[in-house]
Amino acid sequence: EYDPIVPLQLTGNKTPIFFVHPGVGEVLIFVNLAKYFQNERPFYALRARGFEPGHPFFNTMDEMVSCYAAA
């Protein structure tokens, strides 16, 4: 099942931070940035749908936003 939330750093007690993927949809570009928040706040990224077999790409921006907000 598709889950857009990718945990990149889970330690820390401050408010979690969420980053949305760039145009390509992948979140690996945030891996090094997440290290700066270690022991400070959890760091999550939202990954686009369509990277896994059987998961279609989003058809509209509204569909993507609704999915991310629900997650």
N, C-alpha and C positions, 0 to 999 in steps of 0.2 A: 504494500500500500504506500502511496506517495505521501510523504511528510516533508513540507518545504523547510522545516526548521533543522538546521545543522548546528549542533553544539560544537564550538571550537575551543572553548575555555570555560570550565565550570566552577572555578574557585572564586571566592570573594563574597562579601556580604552587601556590597553596594547594589544599586538598581542595575538589573541586567541591561545590556546594550544589544540592539539588533541592527544588523546591516543588511541592506537589500543588494542582491547581485547586480553587477553591471550588465550591459546589453547582451553579452553572450549567455549569461545565466548561471555561470559557475561561481563558486564561492572560495576556491582555493587561493585567490589573491588576498584573502583576509587572514590566512593562517599566521603569517608573521606579525601582523597588526594585533591579533588576539593575544599574543604573548605579552604585550605591554600591559595588559589588564589582569595578568595572573595575580591571584590572591587579592585582587581589588574588587572585581565585578565579573559575573558571568558574561560571556560573549557568544552571541548566536548570529548565524547568517541565514538568510532566506535564499534557497536554491530553486531555480526555475524547474518546472516540470518538463519532462521530455528526454532526460538523460538515461533513464532506465527503459529497457524493452517493455512495450505494452503501455507506457505512460505517454499520452499524446501531449504535444505542445499546447500552451494556452492559445485560444483563438482570439481573445480580446484582452485589453488592459483591464476592463471591469472584472472579467473572470479571474485574472491573476490577483488583483487587489482583494477581491472577495475571498479567495482561497487563503491568501496570506493573513488577512484579518481574522479569519476563522481559526487558523492555526495558532 
